[in-house]
Amino acid sequence: MPQLNPSPWFAILVFSWLVFLTILPPKVMAHTYPNDPDPQTSEKSKTDPWNWPWY
């Protein structure tokens, strides 16, 4: 049965993993988000109490 011959499929598997592990990670790690959150300040923000009447 020719479909059981591993030589072409093993080469395709090795080459595809070579591409995944050498080319794609640097491209993914170089991605930057356009709106990175600012680091939180150490001082607490002043919150106003809820002063609406309850009905």
C-alpha contacts under 8 A as a table, 3 or more apart, distances in Angstrom:
res1	aa1	res2	aa2	distance
1	M	4	L	5.91
1	M	5	N	7.67
2	P	5	N	5.54
3	Q	6	P	7.84
5	N	8	P	7.42
5	N	9	W	7.92
6	P	9	W	5.41
6	P	10	F	5.60
7	S	10	F	5.34
7	S	11	A	6.30
8	P	11	A	5.28
8	P	12	I	6.31
9	W	12	I	5.03
9	W	13	L	6.08
10	F	13	L	4.97
10	F	14	V	6.11
11	A	14	V	5.15
11	A	15	F	6.02
12	I	15	F	5.17
12	I	16	S	6.01
13	L	16	S	5.25
13	L	17	W	6.25
14	V	17	W	5.25
14	V	18	L	6.07
15	F	18	L	4.91
15	F	19	V	6.26
16	S	19	V	5.10
16	S	20	F	6.21
17	W	20	F	4.87
17	W	21	L	5.95
18	L	21	L	5.30
18	L	22	T	5.95
18	L	23	I	7.97
19	V	22	T	5.48
19	V	23	I	5.44
19	V	24	L	6.96
20	F	23	I	6.02
20	F	24	L	5.39
20	F	25	P	7.31
21	L	24	L	6.39
21	L	25	P	6.41
22	T	25	P	6.56
22	T	26	P	7.57
23	I	26	P	6.38
23	I	27	K	6.96
24	L	27	K	5.23
24	L	28	V	6.19
25	P	28	V	5.05
25	P	29	M	5.97
26	P	29	M	5.09
26	P	30	A	5.99
27	K	30	A	5.26
27	K	31	H	6.74
28	V	31	H	5.49
33	Y	36	D	5.88
41	T	44	K	7.64
